[in-house]
Amino acid sequence: MNNGRKECTFLWFIENYSYCWHKNGEDLTSPEFTADDFEGTAWNLELSPRGDRKEAEGYISLYLNRCQLDDGPVDFSVKDELSVLATDGLSTRLHGEQTFSKGRGYGRKKFVQMDKILLHRKADYLPQDTLSVSCKIWKGEGNVQEVNEFVARTRIGIEEISFLHSIESFSKLEPNEKKTIQIKSPSKKHCALTSSLYFIEDSNEGKVIVEITPSAKNQILAKCKLFLLDRSGKKIECGEADNRLDATRKDIQNLPLSLTRQAILNGKSDYMPEDNLSLSCECVFSTGVEYEKIERTLYGKPFVACSQISNDVQSKGIYNAAQKLSACPSALDDLKAIYNNQMLTDVELKTKTKSFPAHKIWLCARSPVFKTMLTSDMREKNSNHIPIDDLEDDTVQQLLLFLYTDKLEKLSWESAIKLYFAGDKYQVEKLKVICSSFLVDNVSTTSASELLLLADTHSDSDLKEAVEDFILKHEEQVFGSEEWEKLTEVNSQLALKTMLLKYRGGDCEGTG
């Protein structure tokens, strides 16, 4: 007898997600949920913001776990779907059908790349810095008879602390001699941080270090900005660190100033009235999970798509001005208008067949390579034109459009390959990331060889690892293609090394 299909949907919001403090191998676990008609089984989600093991570094790992202590049978079979939701509907999903024993989990160690979430699609995946994770489990066939829906929330705590560190008689400071102050945090009992300034005599200039140490183990320094205060009290930026995008979370407690000791002494009249140095420090700490619970439970109602639940929960409390602001032109809109109208251009990019007017100051701001060309003793500095003989006209036009607007229009496989090359040549990292993500998302068994060669040629380890994963999942089709045969002729060593990777095993696996 067919009792129909029983479904359970679990939606998990993780607020302040970019401040996840977890290192590689450390997990964030959702609240547990138990659904009707699932025989007393209990479940949770386990997410590793920087991967659950060394080979998953740079990826987010995601698993559905059955709890060790529940009232269900020893083994329980369900179909499941794990998703990281995006506002544009282009979510990352994993489908499966598994038998879960108690304490066992299934998912993927390389569920989605960190850069995809935190960098080039941050607006889609992290609205208001909130990650939305969805899990659906079901059993039975036919029409849906029973539906359970849960909405859970986990909030990562953050604390901003700004303080002034003044150092008297800075010019008399000896190497490695620390000038230390303590700052108390009013929001945390018995919690304080220590700020020490010293310099290292590693050269004639002297590297100045600011060491910021919180007293509580759960306080992880995520962002820090340092400013020197001049005689008039004006802030001069002299150091910055942010480890939220790091695949391997770097310790930023020891932050060097961009100005050396000698540079500060040379500017003594500006920086050190009466030989006193004043340093303004702005820090943001991650303080662990400050809130987690299931906020909403719905039983037996008709199925509501996860995207609708997400929109409903996310939209509450949003200020109405957002709609008005969306109608206002942005700074990038204004820059695009200046580019399109070719107003006040002062340099040209020249291909073999066409010239493209541009602005020196904007090329310098967007590309370290253009900056070097236009500010050092290179011929481009005085000629007001930059030859670009190895790029096609369409590629240069799209490159300039991206430099002025941060957007790409009508991206295709061919144009992404060419723009990736341009991004690498002119060190436009964001352009490289967007193109590589597009290529990974659209790679096929016939184009994998081309993408592997591109990644190897440009020494792009992240791109290479992603295409290797694809090749191993489709090894028979890839290794048997004409394109792979051509690759073996062009770069036999690369082809051989890639084929040997198949002995490392698969990517989708269990936990526990």
ZATIZA-150505 format. One record per residue (C-alpha): residue number from 1; x, y, z. Coordinates in Angstrom, 2 decimals, decimal comma, m for minus. Each point is the difference from the previous one (the first is absolute). Example, Ala and Ser with C-alpha at 12.3 -4.5 7.8 and 13.67 -1.06 7.14 Angstrom:
<nodes>
   i       u       v       w
   1   12,30   m4,50    7,80
   2    1,37    3,44   m0,66
</nodes>
This chain:
<nodes>
   i       u       v       w
   1    0,00    0,00    0,00
   2    1,37    3,43   m0,98
   3   m0,23    2,44    2,90
   4    1,19    2,86   m2,15
   5    3,08    2,14    0,27
   6    1,14    1,51    3,32
   7    2,24    3,05   m0,18
   8    2,02    2,06    2,45
   9    1,59    3,34   m0,93
  10    2,58    1,64    2,25
  11    1,16    3,56   m0,73
  12    3,03    1,26    1,91
  13    1,01    3,68    0,05
  14    3,57    0,77    1,13
  15    0,32    3,71    0,80
  16    3,33    1,87   m0,14
  17    1,25   m2,96   m2,01
  18    3,19    1,67   m1,25
  19    1,15    0,16    3,64
  20    0,06   m3,78    0,39
  21    3,21   m0,53    1,96
  22    0,42   m3,66   m0,91
  23    3,30   m1,33   m1,26
  24    0,26   m2,88   m2,46
  25   m1,48   m3,07    1,71
  26   m2,29    1,95    2,35
  27   m3,80   m0,21   m0,29
  28   m3,09    2,10    0,60
  29   m3,01   m2,14    0,96
  30   m3,67    0,91   m0,41
  31   m2,70   m0,54    2,64
  32   m1,48   m3,51   m0,07
  33   m3,38   m0,70   m1,57
  34   m2,38   m2,95    0,21
  35   m2,86   m0,44   m2,48
  36   m3,30   m1,83    0,29
  37   m0,23   m3,36   m1,80
  38    3,79   m0,41   m0,09
  39   m0,10   m2,65    2,75
  40    1,60    2,08    2,77
  41    3,22    0,78   m1,89
  42    1,79    3,29    0,78
  43    2,17    2,00   m2,38
  44    2,30    2,98   m0,34
  45    2,19    1,67   m2,60
  46    3,76    0,31    0,32
  47    1,78    2,74   m1,93
  48    3,77    0,55   m0,12
  49    0,62    3,60   m1,16
  50    3,61   m0,78   m1,02
  51   m0,36   m3,67   m0,87
  52   m0,20   m3,04    2,27
  53    3,44   m1,34   m0,93
  54    3,25    1,07   m1,64
  55   m0,97   m0,92   m3,57
  56   m3,19    2,08    0,33
  57    1,87    3,18    0,92
  58   m1,53    2,95   m1,86
  59   m3,40   m1,70   m0,15
  60   m3,08   m0,08    2,21
  61   m0,85   m3,55    1,13
  62   m3,65   m0,86    0,70
  63   m1,51   m3,18    1,45
  64   m3,37   m1,28    1,18
  65    0,50   m1,95    3,22
  66   m2,24   m2,36    1,88
  67    0,42    0,49    3,75
  68    1,73   m2,67    2,04
  69   m2,69   m0,12    2,68
  70   m3,51   m0,04   m1,45
  71   m3,05   m2,24    0,35
  72    0,05   m1,35   m3,54
  73    1,07   m3,37   m1,43
  74    3,65   m0,93   m0,39
  75   m0,12    0,69   m3,75
  76   m2,32    2,43   m1,75
  77   m0,15    0,66   m3,77
  78   m1,01    3,35   m1,49
  79    0,53    2,06   m3,11
  80    1,56    3,39    0,65
  81    0,89    3,28   m1,65
  82    2,53    2,48    1,43
  83    0,14    3,56   m1,35
  84    1,72    3,30    0,62
  85   m2,58    2,51   m1,19
  86    0,61    3,11   m2,09
  87   m2,34    2,95   m0,53
  88    0,27   m0,31   m3,79
  89   m1,23   m3,61    0,12
  90    3,35   m1,48   m1,12
  91    0,49   m2,12    3,11
  92    2,60   m2,70    0,62
  93   m1,66   m3,40    0,54
  94    0,85   m3,60    0,78
  95   m2,50   m2,88   m0,37
  96    0,29   m3,46    1,47
  97   m1,67   m3,10    1,38
  98    1,67   m1,44    3,06
  99   m0,47   m2,39    2,89
 100    0,92    1,85    3,19
 101    1,10   m1,92    3,04
 102    0,10    1,83    3,32
 103    2,79    2,58    0,13
 104    0,60   m0,25   m3,74
 105   m0,06    2,80   m2,57
 106    0,24    0,53   m3,74
 107    0,84    3,02   m2,09
 108    2,93    1,47   m1,87
 109    3,36    1,20    1,27
 110    0,30    2,41   m2,97
 111   m3,58    1,20   m0,07
 112    0,74    3,50   m1,32
 113    3,09    2,19   m0,30
 114    0,48    2,63    2,69
 115    0,76    2,68   m2,59
 116   m3,34   m0,61   m1,69
 117   m1,83    0,80    3,24
 118    2,24    2,66    1,52
 119    1,31    1,81   m3,05
 120   m1,41    0,11   m3,49
 121   m3,60   m1,07    0,81
 122   m0,20    1,42    3,50
 123   m3,04    2,16   m0,82
 124   m1,93   m3,11   m1,10
 125    1,12   m2,45    2,68
 126    0,51    2,34    2,98
 127   m2,71    2,68    0,09
 128    0,54    1,91    3,25
 129    2,89   m2,43    0,66
 130   m2,46   m2,87    0,55
 131    0,54   m3,43   m1,55
 132   m3,15   m2,03   m0,70
 133    0,38   m3,78    0,08
 134   m2,85   m2,33   m0,90
 135   m0,49   m3,70    0,63
 136   m2,91   m2,09   m1,25
 137   m0,47   m3,66    0,94
 138   m2,85   m2,22   m1,11
 139   m1,18   m3,59   m0,13
 140   m2,75   m1,71   m1,93
 141   m1,31    0,63   m3,50
 142   m2,99    1,61   m1,62
 143   m1,81    3,12    1,12
 144    1,29    1,91    3,01
 145   m2,08   m0,92    3,04
 146    1,89    1,49    2,91
 147    2,33    3,02    0,14
 148    2,08    1,26    2,92
 149    1,86    3,29   m0,35
 150    2,51    1,47    2,43
 151    1,79    3,36   m0,04
 152    3,12    0,24    2,18
 153    2,42    2,83    0,62
 154    3,60    0,14    1,18
 155    1,64    3,36    0,61
 156    3,77    0,44    0,11
 157    0,84    2,62    2,62
 158    2,17    2,95   m0,99
 159    1,42    2,79    2,11
 160    1,57    3,24   m1,24
 161    2,61    1,63    2,22
 162    1,76    3,26   m0,89
 163    2,70    1,50    2,20
 164    2,90    2,44    0,05
 165    3,51   m1,23    0,69
 166    2,40    2,81    0,89
 167    3,75   m0,58    0,24
 168    2,09    2,57    1,80
 169    3,63    0,64   m0,99
 170   m0,36   m2,12   m3,14
 171    3,43    0,99   m1,33
 172    1,63   m1,52    3,10
 173   m1,72   m3,37   m0,40
 174    2,51   m2,89   m0,12
 175   m0,34   m2,98   m2,40
 176   m2,58   m2,57    1,24
 177   m0,89    2,23    2,95
 178   m3,77   m0,23    0,34
 179   m2,26    2,89    0,95
 180   m3,17   m1,67    1,28
 181   m3,47    1,14    1,00
 182   m3,12   m1,90    1,08
 183   m3,54    0,67   m1,19
 184   m3,09   m1,37    1,72
 185   m3,12   m0,96   m1,91
 186   m3,20    1,12    1,77
 187   m2,10   m2,66   m1,76
 188    1,99   m3,00    1,23
 189    0,61   m0,72    3,67
 190    3,66   m0,44    0,95
 191    0,94    0,49   m3,65
 192    2,77    2,29   m1,17
 193    2,54    0,36   m2,75
 194    3,63    1,01    0,03
 195    1,64    2,23   m2,58
 196    3,79    0,07   m0,28
 197    2,14    2,04   m2,37
 198    3,64   m0,73   m0,76
 199    2,43    0,04   m2,89
 200    2,31   m2,63   m1,44
 201    3,50    0,98   m0,99
 202    0,00   m2,20   m3,10
 203    1,29    2,81   m2,20
 204    1,12    3,59    0,21
 205   m3,62    1,09   m0,23
 206   m1,47   m2,03    2,88
 207   m3,33   m1,83   m0,44
 208   m2,66    1,20    2,47
 209   m2,39   m2,68    1,32
 210   m3,30    0,37    1,85
 211   m0,90   m3,13    1,96
 212   m3,66   m0,28    1,05
 213   m0,82   m2,87    2,35
 214   m3,49   m0,68    1,38
 215   m0,26   m1,60    3,44
 216   m2,89   m2,34   m0,92
 217    0,63   m3,05   m2,17
 218   m3,28    0,48   m1,86
 219    1,02    3,48   m1,15
 220    1,54   m0,37   m3,47
 221    1,32    3,14   m1,68
 222   m1,65    0,10   m3,44
 223    0,65    3,57   m1,19
 224    2,37    2,73    1,08
 225    0,81    3,49   m1,28
 226    2,80    2,16    1,32
 227    0,33    3,76   m0,35
 228    2,65    2,48    1,05
 229   m1,36    3,27    1,34
 230    1,89    3,04   m1,27
 231    0,46    3,27    1,83
 232   m3,48    1,21   m1,03
 233   m1,69   m3,27    1,01
 234   m0,50   m1,18   m3,58
 235    0,06   m3,78   m0,51
 236    2,67   m1,40   m2,31
 237   m0,58   m3,66   m0,90
 238    3,09   m2,05    0,75
 239   m1,10   m3,63    0,26
 240   m2,90   m2,31   m0,76
 241   m0,76   m3,72    0,27
 242   m3,10   m2,12   m0,61
 243    0,13   m3,80    0,24
 244   m3,65   m0,76   m0,82
 245    0,79   m1,02   m3,59
 246    2,98   m2,18    0,91
 247   m0,27   m3,66   m0,91
 248    2,48   m0,56    2,83
 249   m0,99    2,56    2,61
 250    3,08    2,11    0,63
 251    0,87    1,32    3,42
 252   m0,09    3,80   m0,34
 253    0,77    0,85    3,62
 254    3,48    1,19   m1,04
 255   m0,59    2,72   m2,56
 256    2,90    1,97   m1,52
 257   m0,42    3,71   m0,69
 258    0,42    1,13   m3,59
 259    2,33    2,71    1,33
 260    3,37   m1,04    1,38
 261    1,51    1,45    3,15
 262    2,38    2,10   m2,09
 263   m2,85    1,35   m2,16
 264   m1,86    1,04    3,15
 265    3,13    1,68    1,39
 266    0,53    1,78   m3,32
 267   m3,53    1,38    0,28
 268    0,40    0,84    3,67
 269   m1,38    3,50   m0,38
 270   m3,27   m1,44   m1,37
 271   m0,32   m3,27    1,91
 272    1,62    0,59    3,39
 273   m0,74    3,25    1,79
 274    2,28    0,03    3,05
 275    1,34   m3,44   m1,07
 276   m3,35   m1,70    0,76
 277   m1,52   m2,37   m2,58
 278   m3,78   m0,49   m0,05
 279   m1,45   m3,07   m1,66
 280   m3,73   m0,57   m0,58
 281   m1,02   m3,66   m0,18
 282   m3,34   m1,27   m1,31
 283   m0,56   m3,71    0,63
 284   m2,85   m2,43   m0,70
 285   m0,03   m3,29    1,88
 286   m1,99   m3,16   m0,59
 287   m1,27   m1,17    3,38
 288   m1,50   m3,42   m0,76
 289   m3,65   m1,02   m0,25
 290   m2,15    2,46    1,95
 291   m3,43   m1,31   m1,04
 292   m1,39   m3,23   m1,42
 293   m3,49   m1,50    0,02
 294   m2,83   m1,26   m2,17
 295   m2,22    3,05   m0,44
 296   m2,89   m1,37   m2,00
 297   m1,62   m3,41   m0,40
 298   m2,79   m0,75   m2,50
 299   m1,85   m3,32   m0,12
 300   m2,23   m1,48   m2,67
 301   m0,32    3,10   m2,21
 302    0,41   m0,08   m3,80
 303    3,57    0,12   m1,20
 304    1,54    3,47   m0,17
 305    3,18    0,36   m2,01
 306    3,15    0,71    1,98
 307    0,61    3,14   m2,03
 308   m3,41    1,35    1,08
 309    0,74   m0,71    3,66
 310    3,38    1,65   m0,38
 311   m1,51    3,11   m1,59
 312   m2,68    0,19    2,69
 313    2,45   m0,26    2,90
 314    2,67    2,20   m1,54
 315   m2,39    2,78   m1,00
 316   m1,39    0,65    3,46
 317    1,23    3,22    1,52
 318    1,77    1,29   m3,11
 319   m0,25    3,77   m0,20
 320   m2,32    1,24   m2,79
 321    2,64    2,39   m1,31
 322    1,71   m2,95   m1,72
 323   m2,49    0,19   m2,87
 324    0,64    3,74   m0,45
 325    3,75   m0,41    0,22
 326   m0,06   m2,72   m2,67
 327   m1,29    2,62   m2,44
 328    2,94    2,33    0,65
 329    3,08   m0,31   m2,24
 330    3,05   m1,49    1,69
 331    3,57    1,22   m0,27
 332    0,65   m2,79   m2,49
 333   m2,99    1,14   m2,08
 334    1,52    3,48   m0,18
 335    3,41   m1,41   m0,92
 336   m1,59   m2,07   m2,75
 337   m1,60    3,15   m1,39
 338    3,38    1,77    0,00
 339    1,55   m2,99   m1,78
 340   m2,79   m0,26   m2,59
 341    0,12    3,74   m0,72
 342    3,84    0,00   m0,06
 343    0,14    3,13    2,13
 344    3,44    1,47    0,84
 345    1,91   m3,09   m1,14
 346    3,80    0,31    0,07
 347    1,34   m3,36   m1,19
 348   m0,79   m2,60   m2,67
 349    0,26   m3,77   m0,01
 350    1,03   m1,04   m3,51
 351   m0,55   m3,44   m1,52
 352    1,17   m0,88   m3,50
 353   m3,17    1,46   m1,52
 354   m1,65    2,40    2,45
 355    0,56    2,61    2,73
 356   m1,98    0,18    3,26
 357    0,02    3,29    1,96
 358    0,32   m0,27    3,78
 359    1,08    1,90    3,13
 360    3,47   m0,46    1,47
 361   m1,11    0,48    3,57
 362   m2,65   m2,72   m0,28
 363    2,32   m2,48   m1,71
 364    2,50    0,57    2,83
 365   m2,68   m0,51    2,64
 366   m1,19   m3,29   m1,48
 367    3,18   m1,68   m1,23
 368    3,47   m0,12    1,60
 369    1,47   m0,69   m3,44
 370   m1,55    3,10   m1,57
 371    1,07    1,97    3,08
 372    3,62   m1,03   m0,51
 373   m0,15    0,86   m3,71
 374   m1,44    3,46    0,62
 375    1,96    1,08    3,06
 376    3,51   m1,41   m0,55
 377    2,61    0,72   m2,62
 378   m1,62   m2,12   m2,65
 379   m0,81    1,23   m3,49
 380   m3,76   m0,04    0,64
 381    0,34    2,76    2,62
 382    0,70    2,72   m2,55
 383   m1,46   m1,44   m3,21
 384   m3,66    0,03    1,16
 385   m0,67   m3,32   m1,67
 386    0,40   m3,61    1,12
 387    0,53   m2,67   m2,68
 388   m2,00   m3,19    0,59
 389    0,84   m2,16   m2,99
 390   m0,86   m3,35    1,58
 391   m3,66    0,78    0,75
 392   m2,89    0,18   m2,43
 393   m2,19    3,09   m0,31
 394   m3,01   m1,61    1,71
 395    2,15   m1,14    2,90
 396    1,46    3,47    0,57
 397   m3,46    1,53   m0,15
 398   m1,32   m2,48    2,59
 399    3,12    0,50    2,14
 400   m0,53    3,75    0,09
 401   m3,70   m0,40    0,71
 402    0,88   m2,18    2,99
 403    2,65    2,44    1,27
 404   m2,57    2,81   m0,01
 405   m3,11   m1,89    1,15
 406    1,09   m3,23    1,74
 407   m2,38   m1,84   m2,33
 408    0,26   m2,32   m2,99
 409   m2,60   m0,18   m2,74
 410   m0,90   m3,07   m2,09
 411    2,76   m2,19    1,36
 412    0,64   m3,15   m2,07
 413    2,53   m2,81    0,23
 414    2,26    1,57   m2,62
 415   m0,19    3,53    1,44
 416    0,56   m1,31    3,55
 417    3,20   m1,74   m1,13
 418    1,28    3,20   m1,62
 419   m1,02    2,23    2,89
 420    1,60   m2,38    2,48
 421    3,26    0,44   m1,94
 422   m0,46    3,81    0,09
 423   m0,78   m0,05    3,72
 424    3,14   m1,99    0,70
 425    2,19    2,15   m2,24
 426   m1,13    3,28    1,57
 427   m0,44   m1,43    3,53
 428   m3,71    0,73    0,24
 429   m0,71   m2,72    2,54
 430   m3,75    0,46    0,20
 431   m0,31   m0,42   m3,77
 432    2,02   m3,22    0,21
 433   m2,20   m1,37    2,77
 434   m3,25    0,78   m1,84
 435    1,26   m1,56   m3,24
 436    1,40   m3,09    1,71
 437   m3,28   m0,49    1,88
 438   m1,97    0,27   m3,25
 439    2,33   m2,50   m1,67
 440   m0,27   m2,49    2,88
 441   m3,80    0,32    0,03
 442   m0,19   m0,59   m3,75
 443    2,76   m2,54   m0,60
 444   m0,91   m3,09   m2,02
 445    1,73   m3,27   m0,76
 446    1,23    1,45   m3,29
 447    1,22    3,32    1,39
 448    1,61   m1,36    3,20
 449    3,33   m0,55   m1,77
 450    0,14    3,63   m1,11
 451   m0,82    1,26    3,47
 452    2,58   m2,27    1,64
 453    2,68    1,29   m2,34
 454   m1,05    3,60    0,68
 455    0,24   m0,51    3,78
 456    3,39   m1,70   m0,31
 457    1,39    2,67   m2,34
 458   m0,97    2,78    2,40
 459    1,02   m1,94    3,15
 460   m3,54    0,38    1,41
 461   m0,16   m2,75    2,63
 462   m3,64    0,68    0,99
 463   m1,25   m0,16   m3,58
 464    2,13   m3,05   m0,69
 465   m1,38   m1,84    3,03
 466   m3,59    0,79   m1,03
 467    0,45   m1,30   m3,55
 468    1,87   m3,06    1,30
 469   m3,02   m0,79    2,20
 470   m2,26    0,25   m3,05
 471    2,28   m2,22   m2,07
 472    0,12   m2,70    2,69
 473   m3,80   m0,05    0,20
 474   m0,25   m0,43   m3,80
 475    3,27   m1,81   m0,64
 476   m1,26   m2,45   m2,61
 477   m1,53    2,71   m2,22
 478    2,93    2,42    0,47
 479    2,85   m2,48   m0,41
 480   m1,71   m1,51   m3,05
 481   m0,56    3,30   m1,80
 482    1,90    1,37   m2,98
 483    0,78    3,13    2,01
 484    1,81   m2,06    2,64
 485    2,01   m1,74   m2,70
 486    1,08    3,41   m1,29
 487    0,98    1,02    3,55
 488    2,25   m3,06    0,31
 489    1,82    1,23   m3,12
 490    0,30    3,60    1,22
 491    0,85   m0,71    3,66
 492    0,43   m3,71    0,69
 493    1,33    0,55    3,53
 494   m3,11    1,97    1,04
 495   m2,30   m2,65   m1,48
 496    1,88   m2,82    1,76
 497   m0,03    1,71    3,41
 498   m3,73    0,65   m0,30
 499   m0,79   m3,59   m0,91
 500    1,93   m1,22    3,05
 501   m2,25    2,09    2,26
 502   m2,90   m2,42   m0,48
 503    1,57   m2,36    2,55
 504   m0,65    2,54    2,79
 505   m3,70   m0,86    0,18
 506   m3,27    1,91   m0,25
 507   m1,33    3,22    1,48
 508   m3,47   m0,84    1,36
 509    0,27   m2,00    3,18
 510   m1,25   m0,67    3,48
 511    1,02    1,46    3,35
 512    0,26   m1,47    3,42
</nodes>
